[in-house]
Amino acid sequence: MEFHFTDPATDFSDGVRVIQVYHEDLLTRGQALLTLVDTLRQEGMSESRANQCIDAHCYYTHASSLHHQDEEKGLFPLVVDQSPLIDGMLERLTLDHEEIEEAWETLASWLSNPEQINDFPRMQTLAREFEKVLREHLIRENEDFLPPVEKLLGAKQRLEAGGIMRQLRVKS
């Protein structure tokens, strides 16, 4: 079986919308990850579940990194210094990214080598911790950060952010 990352974002005409699309996809994938690790704990490894582990590894390795770059390089620079509240949120969200990446690094080694997983309860715990940190971050962005950003950015700035995000996907 061949594994490849399919970018959930296909339209880069609005950088805010790219972020929202990623949030929706990451939340859905988070639920699928939890279902997978629950099944692994109950039923153990199978070829199908091993493939799901590798697929999850492929997805998160690409999606988390791209999403954080989208925000940090495409969106955050357009709203920095707009207000003390926004700047505080940017600092918090950037710290969240570091925490998410740390949680991912721990889980990634498990998902990338499903044939070596022998402690399903531990893997379940790691997956739950990763999903929780990621979900809480996404909710914080959706509820607290994106609404004021949508008010701050006009169509031209959203297009600019989307253009930067598109460029992040161009391989040199």
Number of C-alpha atoms within 10 A of each C-alpha: 4 6 13 10 14 11 13 14 17 10 13 19 18 19 27 22 17 23 24 16 15 20 21 14 15 22 17 12 16 21 13 14 20 17 13 19 24 19 15 21 16 11 11 15 20 12 10 8 17 20 18 18 24 19 19 22 22 18 18 18 16 15 19 18 12 17 21 20 17 25 22 16 15 25 24 20 12 18 16 15 13 11 10 10 11 19 15 12 17 21 12 13 21 15 12 18 21 12 16 21 20 13 20 22 13 14 21 21 13 22 22 18 13 18 13 11 17 12 12 19 14 15 20 21 15 19 24 20 16 23 22 15 17 24 19 13 18 22 13 15 18 15 10 13 17 17 11 13 18 13 8 13 17 12 12 11 18 24 17 19 27 24 17 18 26 19 14 15 11 7 5 5
